[in-house]
Amino acid sequence: MLPIIVEAATNFFLHQIRLPYDFIDSTKKRTLFAYIDIETTNGEIHRAYIGCDPMLIQTIAEIFLGEDESDEQTLIDMLLETTNMIVGSAKVLAGELYETSLSIATPFLLSDEEVSAVQLDNSKCIGINGGEMTIALQRL
């Protein structure tokens, strides 16, 4: 499932953000994380995490909202919406490419304490315009 979400994220950067990206090793920058739960048709539940460092989420806010300097709540809202867009796109891709359907829930923000306690099964890091996005998956 992680490859589907990564493909949805790269589509997001190509078609929505229109910036080049590279797969990178994480540099462990301070990152805001959101998650969204996904249920497969066979009943498996996964939690997809999307994390963006402040530089990247500000870049996304500039593109979508036209704001040069967003406040923290705007950045959080932009992260939640980005998570929703990427995982929603992954849901569509799963249906089109793999003929499977997924149900997705509402995205939620993780606190710094919750982020440090999470045990991730798989993750991928993407570098965009000096910023970083981490995409991770946890089976529940």
N, CA, C and O atoms as a GROMACS GRO file, in nm:
protein
  560
    1MET      N    1   0.080  -0.119   0.000
    1MET     CA    2   0.000   0.000   0.000
    1MET      C    3   0.086   0.127   0.000
    1MET      O    4   0.047   0.229  -0.057
    2LEU      N    5   0.203   0.121   0.063
    2LEU     CA    6   0.290   0.239   0.065
    2LEU      C    7   0.324   0.287  -0.077
    2LEU      O    8   0.323   0.407  -0.101
    3PRO      N    9   0.355   0.196  -0.170
    3PRO     CA   10   0.385   0.244  -0.306
    3PRO      C   11   0.270   0.322  -0.371
    3PRO      O   12   0.294   0.415  -0.448
    4ILE      N   13   0.147   0.284  -0.340
    4ILE     CA   14   0.032   0.357  -0.395
    4ILE      C   15   0.028   0.500  -0.339
    4ILE      O   16   0.003   0.595  -0.412
    5ILE      N   17   0.053   0.513  -0.209
    5ILE     CA   18   0.050   0.646  -0.146
    5ILE      C   19   0.166   0.730  -0.196
    5ILE      O   20   0.151   0.850  -0.220
    6VAL      N   21   0.283   0.669  -0.212
    6VAL     CA   22   0.399   0.741  -0.266
    6VAL      C   23   0.370   0.789  -0.408
    6VAL      O   24   0.402   0.902  -0.444
    7GLU      N   25   0.308   0.703  -0.489
    7GLU     CA   26   0.273   0.744  -0.626
    7GLU      C   27   0.174   0.860  -0.624
    7GLU      O   28   0.186   0.953  -0.704
    8ALA      N   29   0.077   0.856  -0.533
    8ALA     CA   30  -0.018   0.966  -0.520
    8ALA      C   31   0.054   1.095  -0.479
    8ALA      O   32   0.020   1.204  -0.527
    9ALA      N   33   0.153   1.084  -0.391
    9ALA     CA   34   0.230   1.202  -0.348
    9ALA      C   35   0.312   1.259  -0.464
    9ALA      O   36   0.317   1.381  -0.482
   10THR      N   37   0.375   1.172  -0.541
   10THR     CA   38   0.454   1.223  -0.654
   10THR      C   39   0.364   1.287  -0.759
   10THR      O   40   0.402   1.386  -0.821
   11ASN      N   41   0.244   1.231  -0.778
   11ASN     CA   42   0.146   1.295  -0.867
   11ASN      C   43   0.107   1.433  -0.814
   11ASN      O   44   0.090   1.527  -0.891
   12PHE      N   45   0.092   1.444  -0.683
   12PHE     CA   46   0.059   1.571  -0.619
   12PHE      C   47   0.167   1.676  -0.649
   12PHE      O   48   0.136   1.790  -0.681
   13PHE      N   49   0.294   1.635  -0.637
   13PHE     CA   50   0.403   1.730  -0.664
   13PHE      C   51   0.413   1.766  -0.811
   13PHE      O   52   0.442   1.881  -0.846
   14LEU      N   53   0.389   1.670  -0.898
   14LEU     CA   54   0.397   1.698  -1.041
   14LEU      C   55   0.280   1.782  -1.092
   14LEU      O   56   0.301   1.876  -1.169
   15HIS      N   57   0.159   1.748  -1.050
   15HIS     CA   58   0.040   1.809  -1.110
   15HIS      C   59  -0.021   1.923  -1.029
   15HIS      O   60  -0.082   2.013  -1.086
   16GLN      N   61  -0.008   1.921  -0.898
   16GLN     CA   62  -0.065   2.026  -0.814
   16GLN      C   63   0.039   2.132  -0.778
   16GLN      O   64   0.016   2.252  -0.798
   17ILE      N   65   0.151   2.088  -0.724
   17ILE     CA   66   0.255   2.179  -0.678
   17ILE      C   67   0.344   2.223  -0.794
   17ILE      O   68   0.395   2.335  -0.796
   18ARG      N   69   0.363   2.133  -0.889
   18ARG     CA   70   0.444   2.159  -1.009
   18ARG      C   71   0.589   2.195  -0.977
   18ARG      O   72   0.647   2.288  -1.032
   19LEU      N   73   0.644   2.117  -0.885
   19LEU     CA   74   0.784   2.131  -0.849
   19LEU      C   75   0.852   1.995  -0.861
   19LEU      O   76   0.790   1.893  -0.834
   20PRO      N   77   0.978   1.994  -0.900
   20PRO     CA   78   1.049   1.866  -0.908
   20PRO      C   79   1.074   1.810  -0.768
   20PRO      O   80   1.082   1.883  -0.669
   21TYR      N   81   1.087   1.679  -0.762
   21TYR     CA   82   1.110   1.611  -0.635
   21TYR      C   83   1.218   1.505  -0.654
   21TYR      O   84   1.247   1.463  -0.766
   22ASP      N   85   1.275   1.462  -0.542
   22ASP     CA   86   1.371   1.352  -0.540
   22ASP      C   87   1.342   1.267  -0.418
   22ASP      O   88   1.295   1.317  -0.316
   23PHE      N   89   1.369   1.138  -0.428
   23PHE     CA   90   1.362   1.052  -0.310
   23PHE      C   91   1.493   1.069  -0.236
   23PHE      O   92   1.601   1.061  -0.296
   24ILE      N   93   1.485   1.094  -0.106
   24ILE     CA   94   1.602   1.126  -0.026
   24ILE      C   95   1.603   1.044   0.103
   24ILE      O   96   1.503   0.981   0.139
   25ASP      N   97   1.716   1.045   0.172
   25ASP     CA   98   1.723   0.994   0.308
   25ASP      C   99   1.676   1.105   0.399
   25ASP      O  100   1.713   1.221   0.380
   26SER      N  101   1.595   1.072   0.497
   26SER     CA  102   1.544   1.173   0.588
   26SER      C  103   1.658   1.239   0.665
   26SER      O  104   1.753   1.172   0.706
   27THR      N  105   1.647   1.370   0.683
   27THR     CA  106   1.747   1.442   0.761
   27THR      C  107   1.700   1.470   0.904
   27THR      O  108   1.767   1.539   0.980
   28LYS      N  109   1.584   1.415   0.938
   28LYS     CA  110   1.528   1.429   1.074
   28LYS      C  111   1.501   1.575   1.110
   28LYS      O  112   1.521   1.616   1.224
   29LYS      N  113   1.456   1.654   1.011
   29LYS     CA  114   1.416   1.791   1.040
   29LYS      C  115   1.290   1.789   1.127
   29LYS      O  116   1.220   1.688   1.133
   30ARG      N  117   1.263   1.900   1.195
   30ARG     CA  118   1.137   1.912   1.267
   30ARG      C  119   1.025   1.899   1.164
   30ARG      O  120   1.026   1.968   1.062
   31THR      N  121   0.930   1.812   1.192
   31THR     CA  122   0.826   1.782   1.095
   31THR      C  123   0.690   1.780   1.162
   31THR      O  124   0.675   1.727   1.272
   32LEU      N  125   0.591   1.839   1.096
   32LEU     CA  126   0.452   1.827   1.138
   32LEU      C  127   0.396   1.701   1.073
   32LEU      O  128   0.413   1.680   0.953
   33PHE      N  129   0.330   1.616   1.152
   33PHE     CA  130   0.273   1.492   1.100
   33PHE      C  131   0.123   1.489   1.116
   33PHE      O  132   0.068   1.532   1.217
   34ALA      N  133   0.057   1.437   1.013
   34ALA     CA  134  -0.084   1.407   1.018
   34ALA      C  135  -0.100   1.261   0.979
   34ALA      O  136  -0.012   1.203   0.915
   35TYR      N  137  -0.212   1.202   1.018
   35TYR     CA  138  -0.239   1.065   0.977
   35TYR      C  139  -0.384   1.052   0.933
   35TYR      O  140  -0.470   1.132   0.968
   36ILE      N  141  -0.406   0.948   0.856
   36ILE     CA  142  -0.541   0.915   0.811
   36ILE      C  143  -0.550   0.763   0.808
   36ILE      O  144  -0.460   0.696   0.756
   37ASP      N  145  -0.658   0.708   0.862
   37ASP     CA  146  -0.675   0.564   0.864
   37ASP      C  147  -0.738   0.517   0.733
   37ASP      O  148  -0.824   0.582   0.675
   38ILE      N  149  -0.691   0.400   0.689
   38ILE     CA  150  -0.736   0.340   0.563
   38ILE      C  151  -0.781   0.198   0.594
   38ILE      O  152  -0.711   0.123   0.663
   39GLU      N  153  -0.898   0.162   0.543
   39GLU     CA  154  -0.945   0.024   0.558
   39GLU      C  155  -0.959  -0.038   0.419
   39GLU      O  156  -1.018   0.021   0.329
   40THR      N  157  -0.904  -0.158   0.404
   40THR     CA  158  -0.912  -0.230   0.277
   40THR      C  159  -1.040  -0.313   0.273
   40THR      O  160  -1.106  -0.330   0.376
   41THR      N  161  -1.074  -0.363   0.156
   41THR     CA  162  -1.195  -0.444   0.142
   41THR      C  163  -1.189  -0.573   0.223
   41THR      O  164  -1.294  -0.627   0.260
   42ASN      N  165  -1.068  -0.623   0.252
   42ASN     CA  166  -1.057  -0.745   0.332
   42ASN      C  167  -1.048  -0.716   0.482
   42ASN      O  168  -1.021  -0.806   0.562
   43GLY      N  169  -1.072  -0.591   0.521
   43GLY     CA  170  -1.080  -0.556   0.662
   43GLY      C  171  -0.949  -0.513   0.726
   43GLY      O  172  -0.948  -0.479   0.844
   44GLU      N  173  -0.839  -0.513   0.652
   44GLU     CA  174  -0.713  -0.465   0.709
   44GLU      C  175  -0.720  -0.315   0.730
   44GLU      O  176  -0.777  -0.242   0.649
   45ILE      N  177  -0.663  -0.269   0.839
   45ILE     CA  178  -0.660  -0.126   0.869
   45ILE      C  179  -0.516  -0.080   0.877
   45ILE      O  180  -0.433  -0.140   0.946
   46HIS      N  181  -0.486   0.025   0.806
   46HIS     CA  182  -0.354   0.085   0.805
   46HIS      C  183  -0.368   0.232   0.843
   46HIS      O  184  -0.472   0.294   0.820
   47ARG      N  185  -0.265   0.286   0.899
   47ARG     CA  186  -0.259   0.429   0.927
   47ARG      C  187  -0.150   0.488   0.838
   47ARG      O  188  -0.033   0.450   0.847
   48ALA      N  189  -0.190   0.581   0.752
   48ALA     CA  190  -0.096   0.649   0.663
   48ALA      C  191  -0.057   0.780   0.728
   48ALA      O  192  -0.142   0.857   0.772
   49TYR      N  193   0.073   0.805   0.733
   49TYR     CA  194   0.127   0.928   0.791
   49TYR      C  195   0.187   1.013   0.680
   49TYR      O  196   0.258   0.963   0.593
   50ILE      N  197   0.157   1.141   0.684
   50ILE     CA  198   0.219   1.238   0.595
   50ILE      C  199   0.282   1.344   0.685
   50ILE      O  200   0.214   1.408   0.765
   51GLY      N  201   0.413   1.360   0.671
   51GLY     CA  202   0.484   1.460   0.750
   51GLY      C  203   0.554   1.558   0.660
   51GLY      O  204   0.617   1.520   0.561
   52CYS      N  205   0.544   1.684   0.693
   52CYS     CA  206   0.610   1.789   0.616
   52CYS      C  207   0.688   1.878   0.711
   52CYS      O  208   0.640   1.913   0.819
   53ASP      N  209   0.808   1.916   0.669
   53ASP     CA  210   0.880   2.014   0.749
   53ASP      C  211   0.815   2.150   0.722
   53ASP      O  212   0.747   2.168   0.622
   54PRO      N  213   0.838   2.248   0.812
   54PRO     CA  214   0.773   2.378   0.796
   54PRO      C  215   0.801   2.445   0.661
   54PRO      O  216   0.714   2.514   0.607
   55MET      N  217   0.921   2.426   0.606
   55MET     CA  218   0.954   2.489   0.478
   55MET      C  219   0.862   2.437   0.368
   55MET      O  220   0.810   2.515   0.288
   56LEU      N  221   0.841   2.306   0.363
   56LEU     CA  222   0.758   2.248   0.258
   56LEU      C  223   0.612   2.286   0.275
   56LEU      O  224   0.546   2.325   0.178
   57ILE      N  225   0.561   2.277   0.397
   57ILE     CA  226   0.419   2.308   0.415
   57ILE      C  227   0.393   2.457   0.388
   57ILE      O  228   0.285   2.493   0.342
   58GLN      N  229   0.492   2.543   0.416
   58GLN     CA  230   0.478   2.685   0.381
   58GLN      C  231   0.478   2.703   0.229
   58GLN      O  232   0.403   2.785   0.177
   59THR      N  233   0.561   2.628   0.159
   59THR     CA  234   0.562   2.633   0.012
   59THR      C  235   0.425   2.593  -0.043
   59THR      O  236   0.373   2.657  -0.134
   60ILE      N  237   0.367   2.487   0.013
   60ILE     CA  238   0.234   2.442  -0.030
   60ILE      C  239   0.130   2.549   0.000
   60ILE      O  240   0.043   2.575  -0.083
   61ALA      N  241   0.139   2.612   0.117
   61ALA     CA  242   0.045   2.720   0.152
   61ALA      C  243   0.058   2.838   0.057
   61ALA      O  244  -0.042   2.898   0.019
   62GLU      N  245   0.180   2.872   0.019
   62GLU     CA  246   0.201   2.981  -0.077
   62GLU      C  247   0.134   2.949  -0.211
   62GLU      O  248   0.070   3.035  -0.271
   63ILE      N  249   0.148   2.826  -0.256
   63ILE     CA  250   0.090   2.786  -0.384
   63ILE      C  251  -0.062   2.786  -0.379
   63ILE      O  252  -0.127   2.840  -0.468
   64PHE      N  253  -0.119   2.727  -0.276
   64PHE     CA  254  -0.265   2.714  -0.268
   64PHE      C  255  -0.334   2.838  -0.214
   64PHE      O  256  -0.445   2.872  -0.257
   65LEU      N  257  -0.271   2.907  -0.120
   65LEU     CA  258  -0.337   3.018  -0.052
   65LEU      C  259  -0.280   3.155  -0.086
   65LEU      O  260  -0.341   3.257  -0.056
   66GLY      N  261  -0.163   3.157  -0.149
   66GLY     CA  262  -0.100   3.284  -0.182
   66GLY      C  263  -0.041   3.356  -0.062
   66GLY      O  264  -0.022   3.477  -0.066
   67GLU      N  265  -0.014   3.282   0.047
   67GLU     CA  266   0.039   3.342   0.169
   67GLU      C  267   0.190   3.323   0.177
   67GLU      O  268   0.240   3.210   0.174
   68ASP      N  269   0.263   3.435   0.188
   68ASP     CA  270   0.408   3.428   0.202
   68ASP      C  271   0.452   3.377   0.339
   68ASP      O  272   0.551   3.305   0.349
   69GLU      N  273   0.379   3.414   0.442
   69GLU     CA  274   0.409   3.371   0.578
   69GLU      C  275   0.279   3.334   0.647
   69GLU      O  276   0.201   3.421   0.685
   70SER      N  277   0.256   3.204   0.663
   70SER     CA  278   0.133   3.156   0.725
   70SER      C  279   0.155   3.136   0.874
   70SER      O  280   0.266   3.106   0.918
   71ASP      N  281   0.048   3.154   0.951
   71ASP     CA  282   0.057   3.126   1.094
   71ASP      C  283   0.050   2.974   1.116
   71ASP      O  284   0.023   2.898   1.024
   72GLU      N  285   0.077   2.933   1.238
   72GLU     CA  286   0.086   2.789   1.267
   72GLU      C  287  -0.044   2.716   1.238
   72GLU      O  288  -0.041   2.605   1.184
   73GLN      N  289  -0.158   2.775   1.271
   73GLN     CA  290  -0.285   2.707   1.245
   73GLN      C  291  -0.310   2.689   1.096
   73GLN      O  292  -0.364   2.587   1.054
   74THR      N  293  -0.271   2.786   1.016
   74THR     CA  294  -0.286   2.773   0.870
   74THR      C  295  -0.197   2.661   0.818
   74THR      O  296  -0.239   2.584   0.731
   75LEU      N  297  -0.075   2.650   0.870
   75LEU     CA  298   0.015   2.542   0.829
   75LEU      C  299  -0.041   2.406   0.868
   75LEU      O  300  -0.031   2.310   0.791
   76ILE      N  301  -0.100   2.397   0.986
   76ILE     CA  302  -0.163   2.272   1.030
   76ILE      C  303  -0.278   2.236   0.937
   76ILE      O  304  -0.290   2.122   0.892
   77ASP      N  305  -0.364   2.334   0.909
   77ASP     CA  306  -0.477   2.310   0.818
   77ASP      C  307  -0.430   2.268   0.680
   77ASP      O  308  -0.491   2.181   0.617
   78MET      N  309  -0.321   2.329   0.632
   78MET     CA  310  -0.268   2.295   0.501
   78MET      C  311  -0.212   2.153   0.502
   78MET      O  312  -0.228   2.080   0.404
   79LEU      N  313  -0.147   2.112   0.612
   79LEU     CA  314  -0.098   1.975   0.623
   79LEU      C  315  -0.214   1.876   0.622
   79LEU      O  316  -0.207   1.774   0.554
   80LEU      N  317  -0.319   1.905   0.696
   80LEU     CA  318  -0.435   1.815   0.700
   80LEU      C  319  -0.498   1.803   0.562
   80LEU      O  320  -0.535   1.693   0.519
   81GLU      N  321  -0.510   1.914   0.492
   81GLU     CA  322  -0.567   1.911   0.357
   81GLU      C  323  -0.475   1.838   0.260
   81GLU      O  324  -0.522   1.764   0.174
   82THR      N  325  -0.344   1.858   0.271
   82THR     CA  326  -0.249   1.787   0.187
   82THR      C  327  -0.258   1.636   0.210
   82THR      O  328  -0.257   1.558   0.115
   83THR      N  329  -0.268   1.596   0.336
   83THR     CA  330  -0.284   1.455   0.370
   83THR      C  331  -0.410   1.399   0.307
   83THR      O  332  -0.408   1.290   0.249
   84ASN      N  333  -0.518   1.473   0.317
   84ASN     CA  334  -0.645   1.430   0.260
   84ASN      C  335  -0.636   1.417   0.108
   84ASN      O  336  -0.687   1.321   0.050
   85MET      N  337  -0.570   1.514   0.043
   85MET     CA  338  -0.558   1.509  -0.102
   85MET      C  339  -0.474   1.390  -0.148
   85MET      O  340  -0.511   1.320  -0.242
   86ILE      N  341  -0.361   1.367  -0.081
   86ILE     CA  342  -0.271   1.259  -0.122
   86ILE      C  343  -0.335   1.122  -0.098
   86ILE      O  344  -0.335   1.037  -0.187
   87VAL      N  345  -0.388   1.100   0.021
   87VAL     CA  346  -0.447   0.969   0.051
   87VAL      C  347  -0.576   0.949  -0.028
   87VAL      O  348  -0.608   0.837  -0.067
   88GLY      N  349  -0.651   1.056  -0.052
   88GLY     CA  350  -0.768   1.047  -0.139
   88GLY      C  351  -0.730   1.007  -0.280
   88GLY      O  352  -0.799   0.928  -0.344
   89SER      N  353  -0.622   1.062  -0.329
   89SER     CA  354  -0.571   1.024  -0.460
   89SER      C  355  -0.525   0.880  -0.462
   89SER      O  356  -0.545   0.809  -0.561
   90ALA      N  357  -0.464   0.834  -0.353
   90ALA     CA  358  -0.421   0.694  -0.343
   90ALA      C  359  -0.542   0.601  -0.347
   90ALA      O  360  -0.536   0.492  -0.403
   91LYS      N  361  -0.651   0.644  -0.288
   91LYS     CA  362  -0.774   0.564  -0.291
   91LYS      C  363  -0.821   0.547  -0.436
   91LYS      O  364  -0.860   0.437  -0.476
   92VAL      N  365  -0.818   0.654  -0.512
   92VAL     CA  366  -0.858   0.649  -0.654
   92VAL      C  367  -0.762   0.560  -0.732
   92VAL      O  368  -0.805   0.476  -0.812
   93LEU      N  369  -0.631   0.577  -0.710
   93LEU     CA  370  -0.531   0.494  -0.778
   93LEU      C  371  -0.550   0.345  -0.747
   93LEU      O  372  -0.540   0.261  -0.837
   94ALA      N  373  -0.578   0.313  -0.623
   94ALA     CA  374  -0.598   0.173  -0.585
   94ALA      C  375  -0.716   0.114  -0.661
   94ALA      O  376  -0.712  -0.001  -0.705
   95GLY      N  377  -0.821   0.193  -0.676
   95GLY     CA  378  -0.936   0.146  -0.751
   95GLY      C  379  -0.908   0.130  -0.899
   95GLY      O  380  -0.950   0.032  -0.960
   96GLU      N  381  -0.837   0.225  -0.957
   96GLU     CA  382  -0.810   0.223  -1.101
   96GLU      C  383  -0.702   0.121  -1.140
   96GLU      O  384  -0.720   0.045  -1.235
   97LEU      N  385  -0.593   0.119  -1.067
   97LEU     CA  386  -0.479   0.036  -1.105
   97LEU      C  387  -0.483  -0.106  -1.047
   97LEU      O  388  -0.436  -0.200  -1.110
   98TYR      N  389  -0.539  -0.119  -0.930
   98TYR     CA  390  -0.533  -0.248  -0.862
   98TYR      C  391  -0.670  -0.310  -0.838
   98TYR      O  392  -0.682  -0.415  -0.776
   99GLU      N  393  -0.774  -0.244  -0.888
   99GLU     CA  394  -0.912  -0.291  -0.876
   99GLU      C  395  -0.947  -0.331  -0.734
   99GLU      O  396  -1.009  -0.435  -0.711
  100THR      N  397  -0.907  -0.248  -0.641
  100THR     CA  398  -0.942  -0.268  -0.502
  100THR      C  399  -0.994  -0.136  -0.447
  100THR      O  400  -0.952  -0.029  -0.490
  101SER      N  401  -1.083  -0.145  -0.354
  101SER     CA  402  -1.135  -0.020  -0.298
  101SER      C  403  -1.086  -0.004  -0.154
  101SER      O  404  -1.063  -0.100  -0.082
  102LEU      N  405  -1.070   0.119  -0.119
  102LEU     CA  406  -1.025   0.157   0.015
  102LEU      C  407  -1.126   0.254   0.074
  102LEU      O  408  -1.188   0.331   0.002
  103SER      N  409  -1.141   0.248   0.204
  103SER     CA  410  -1.219   0.349   0.276
  103SER      C  411  -1.120   0.432   0.355
  103SER      O  412  -1.030   0.378   0.420
  104ILE      N  413  -1.136   0.564   0.350
  104ILE     CA  414  -1.044   0.650   0.425
  104ILE      C  415  -1.124   0.733   0.525
  104ILE      O  416  -1.241   0.766   0.504
  105ALA      N  417  -1.059   0.766   0.634
  105ALA     CA  418  -1.121   0.842   0.742
  105ALA      C  419  -1.079   0.989   0.729
  105ALA      O  420  -1.029   1.031   0.625
  106THR      N  421  -1.100   1.064   0.833
  106THR     CA  422  -1.064   1.205   0.840
  106THR      C  423  -0.919   1.216   0.889
  106THR      O  424  -0.877   1.140   0.976
  107PRO      N  425  -0.841   1.310   0.833
  107PRO     CA  426  -0.703   1.326   0.881
  107PRO      C  427  -0.697   1.394   1.019
  107PRO      O  428  -0.782   1.476   1.053
  108PHE      N  429  -0.596   1.356   1.095
  108PHE     CA  430  -0.574   1.413   1.228
  108PHE      C  431  -0.428   1.453   1.242
  108PHE      O  432  -0.340   1.391   1.182
  109LEU      N  433  -0.403   1.557   1.319
  109LEU     CA  434  -0.268   1.604   1.349
  109LEU      C  435  -0.211   1.524   1.466
  109LEU      O  436  -0.283   1.494   1.561
  110LEU      N  437  -0.084   1.489   1.459
  110LEU     CA  438  -0.016   1.425   1.570
  110LEU      C  439   0.061   1.528   1.650
  110LEU      O  440   0.120   1.620   1.593
  111SER      N  441   0.060   1.515   1.781
  111SER     CA  442   0.143   1.600   1.866
  111SER      C  443   0.287   1.552   1.857
  111SER      O  444   0.312   1.440   1.810
  112ASP      N  445   0.381   1.634   1.901
  112ASP     CA  446   0.522   1.594   1.899
  112ASP      C  447   0.545   1.467   1.981
  112ASP      O  448   0.626   1.383   1.943
  113GLU      N  449   0.473   1.453   2.094
  113GLU     CA  450   0.487   1.334   2.178
  113GLU      C  451   0.436   1.211   2.104
  113GLU      O  452   0.497   1.104   2.112
  114GLU      N  453   0.324   1.224   2.033
  114GLU     CA  454   0.270   1.111   1.959
  114GLU      C  455   0.364   1.069   1.846
  114GLU      O  456   0.380   0.950   1.819
  115VAL      N  457   0.426   1.166   1.779
  115VAL     CA  458   0.517   1.136   1.669
  115VAL      C  459   0.633   1.050   1.719
  115VAL      O  460   0.669   0.952   1.653
  116SER      N  461   0.691   1.084   1.833
  116SER     CA  462   0.806   1.010   1.883
  116SER      C  463   0.769   0.870   1.930
  116SER      O  464   0.856   0.784   1.939
  117ALA      N  465   0.641   0.844   1.960
  117ALA     CA  466   0.598   0.713   2.008
  117ALA      C  467   0.555   0.619   1.896
  117ALA      O  468   0.535   0.500   1.922
  118VAL      N  469   0.540   0.668   1.775
  118VAL     CA  470   0.488   0.588   1.664
  118VAL      C  471   0.596   0.492   1.613
  118VAL      O  472   0.711   0.530   1.593
  119GLN      N  473   0.557   0.367   1.592
  119GLN     CA  474   0.643   0.265   1.533
  119GLN      C  475   0.596   0.245   1.388
  119GLN      O  476   0.488   0.190   1.365
  120LEU      N  477   0.676   0.288   1.293
  120LEU     CA  478   0.636   0.282   1.152
  120LEU      C  479   0.686   0.155   1.085
  120LEU      O  480   0.800   0.114   1.105
  121ASP      N  481   0.599   0.094   1.005
  121ASP     CA  482   0.634  -0.028   0.932
  121ASP      C  483   0.721   0.005   0.810
  121ASP      O  484   0.824  -0.059   0.788
  122ASN      N  485   0.681   0.103   0.732
  122ASN     CA  486   0.750   0.142   0.609
  122ASN      C  487   0.747   0.293   0.598
  122ASN      O  488   0.652   0.357   0.643
  123SER      N  489   0.851   0.351   0.539
  123SER     CA  490   0.847   0.496   0.516
  123SER      C  491   0.932   0.531   0.394
  123SER      O  492   1.020   0.455   0.352
  124LYS      N  493   0.902   0.647   0.338
  124LYS     CA  494   0.973   0.700   0.222
  124LYS      C  495   0.982   0.850   0.243
  124LYS      O  496   0.888   0.912   0.294
  125CYS      N  497   1.094   0.909   0.205
  125CYS     CA  498   1.112   1.053   0.220
  125CYS      C  499   1.135   1.116   0.083
  125CYS      O  500   1.211   1.065   0.001
  126ILE      N  501   1.067   1.227   0.060
  126ILE     CA  502   1.075   1.298  -0.068
  126ILE      C  503   1.124   1.440  -0.040
  126ILE      O  504   1.074   1.507   0.050
  127GLY      N  505   1.221   1.485  -0.119
  127GLY     CA  506   1.272   1.621  -0.108
  127GLY      C  507   1.211   1.707  -0.219
  127GLY      O  508   1.211   1.669  -0.336
  128ILE      N  509   1.160   1.824  -0.180
  128ILE     CA  510   1.096   1.915  -0.273
  128ILE      C  511   1.136   2.058  -0.239
  128ILE      O  512   1.106   2.105  -0.129
  129ASN      N  513   1.204   2.127  -0.331
  129ASN     CA  514   1.231   2.269  -0.315
  129ASN      C  515   1.295   2.303  -0.180
  129ASN      O  516   1.260   2.404  -0.120
  130GLY      N  517   1.387   2.220  -0.133
  130GLY     CA  518   1.453   2.244  -0.005
  130GLY      C  519   1.376   2.192   0.115
  130GLY      O  520   1.428   2.194   0.227
  131GLY      N  521   1.254   2.144   0.094
  131GLY     CA  522   1.173   2.089   0.202
  131GLY      C  523   1.168   1.938   0.194
  131GLY      O  524   1.220   1.877   0.100
  132GLU      N  525   1.103   1.877   0.293
  132GLU     CA  526   1.092   1.731   0.300
  132GLU      C  527   0.951   1.688   0.332
  132GLU      O  528   0.881   1.750   0.412
  133MET      N  529   0.911   1.577   0.268
  133MET     CA  530   0.787   1.510   0.306
  133MET      C  531   0.823   1.365   0.340
  133MET      O  532   0.896   1.299   0.266
  134THR      N  533   0.771   1.318   0.452
  134THR     CA  534   0.786   1.180   0.489
  134THR      C  535   0.650   1.114   0.474
  134THR      O  536   0.549   1.166   0.522
  135ILE      N  537   0.648   1.000   0.409
  135ILE     CA  538   0.527   0.922   0.393
  135ILE      C  539   0.553   0.790   0.462
  135ILE      O  540   0.653   0.724   0.434
  136ALA      N  541   0.465   0.750   0.550
  136ALA     CA  542   0.487   0.628   0.625
  136ALA      C  543   0.356   0.553   0.642
  136ALA      O  544   0.247   0.610   0.627
  137LEU      N  545   0.368   0.426   0.673
  137LEU     CA  546   0.251   0.341   0.688
  137LEU      C  547   0.269   0.254   0.810
  137LEU      O  548   0.379   0.206   0.838
  138GLN      N  549   0.161   0.235   0.882
  138GLN     CA  550   0.162   0.150   1.001
  138GLN      C  551   0.038   0.060   0.993
  138GLN      O  552  -0.073   0.109   0.975
  139ARG      N  553   0.058  -0.068   1.007
  139ARG     CA  554  -0.055  -0.160   1.011
  139ARG      C  555  -0.112  -0.162   1.151
  139ARG      O  556  -0.038  -0.177   1.249
  140LEU      N  557  -0.241  -0.147   1.161
  140LEU     CA  558  -0.305  -0.145   1.294
  140LEU      C  559  -0.366  -0.280   1.327
  140LEU      O  560  -0.425  -0.297   1.434
   0.00000   0.00000   0.00000
